[in-house]
Amino acid sequence: METDHDLSWVTKGLTRPSQKYQPVDDSYLKPPPKVTPSTLLKTNLEGARTDSELNAALLAHKGKTVVVKYGSSFCYHCQQMLPHFLKISNEYPQNHYVVAQLDHMKDAAQGIKYTPTYAFFKHGLKVDQFVAYEAQQLDDHIWLQSESR
């Protein structure tokens, strides 16, 4: 005779009827789809991790104004300023932009005391270098060095 208080499920090794297994949606455990760098980077923006990559970028775009953001992987301000640097690359597409990681650079790190340091190159020559912790500082220098103002 079965009643509401039937405990036969215990002797049979079954789970309690009111707590049966419910499949859990585990889609949150899966990592997001990997985005390829070509979809993240614009044509006027590139990254450089070595001195040779930085020199190649400067030579390839000698006819343009090249804006280089020097930073390191552990720099808090560098990470904060990166989204604004990407936004600036869209606002001033006539310039070329390089994100240089100083972690593995020897020659480029000479003369860089603080990060993030920004440098402007025109015709292969450095014409301006400054440290900026705020977006407005970067905006002002980009505007001053821009050829379309």
Number of C-alpha atoms within 10 A of each C-alpha: 3 7 6 5 6 9 11 11 11 10 7 8 8 10 11 12 8 6 7 9 9 6 6 6 7 7 8 7 7 7 7 8 6 6 8 8 9 9 7 10 13 15 11 16 21 18 16 21 15 17 18 13 16 21 13 12 20 24 12 11 18 16 14 16 23 25 25 25 28 23 25 19 10 9 12 13 15 21 14 14 18 16 12 16 22 16 10 17 22 14 10 16 13 15 23 24 27 23 21 26 21 22 14 14 17 10 11 17 16 9 7 16 9 12 19 23 18 22 17 23 21 18 14 17 12 13 12 13 16 16 17 20 15 12 15 11 12 19 14 11 17 18 12 11 17 14 12 8 6
